Amino acid sequence: MSVFFEELDYRPTAIGAVSLRRRRDMRLGGDVYEIKLGDEFLMSSFFTVSEIALARLGLDAVSGARPDVVVGGLGLGYTARTVLERQETGSLVVVEMLEPVIDWHRNGLLPLGAGIVADPRCRLVQGDFFAMAAGEKGFDPQVPGRRFDAILLDIDHSPEALLDARSTSFYRPAGLEAMARWLKPGGIFGLWSNEAPDAAFTARLASVFAEAWAEPVTFANPLQDEPFTQTVYLARQEGG
């Protein structure tokens, strides 16, 4: 196999085959890691600005000290690592549906994995974020019913572009209300989207939460030689 491209792992899952690839990018002068679901790209280390912004903006909005955080979707680990880079973070539960993704971090196939796994504040939980949001036990199997200061979600491409149709109901008011049960008073929900801000979805958040807003995240896209805008949606639970 060429030193410029290597498929590090390929496994079937309940929602399709998932693969981890590493390729050399001469423009960056280094390796790019990519996760694919079938033929669809889920995440690339080429673009990480908005995944990092999800953690930064979400935690900036939290008012309490030593926040307890949930990250939905481990991916390449950029959101989780950014949460852990903050010394004030009290604890982090990362919910990831795909067992191979967790294995890649634990086995050292991904550059950020060792630091995430070694941090005593962090636990990786294999589970369906959307089912846990709607269920009666929440996101922490060790402490059923536990509530959090922030829930940060990066799984689907956007509220309308879903990886799997089973998450459709989550983005409706009833689904958002069910998830909001697991936030402390004044807690923050943050959502990553690959699209520009959608006023209709912001309004939907505002119908459930005490406050909701969209933060555009614009960065240079070297593949297209032009700026590209993604979005971090934020919403605050009543009581803060």
Secondary structure, DSSP 8 states (H G I E B T S, - for coil): --TTEEEEEEE--TTS-EEEEEEEETTTTEEEEEEEETTEEEEETT--HHHHHHHHHHHHT--SSS-EEEEE--TTSHHHHHHHHSTT--EEEEEES-HHHHHHHHTT-STTHHHHHH-TTEEEEES-HHHHHHSSS-S-TTSTT--EEEEEE--SSSSSS-SSGGGGGGGSHHHHHHHHTTEEEEEEEEEEESSS--HHHHHHHHTTSSEEEEEEEEEEETTTTEEEEEEEEEEE-TT-
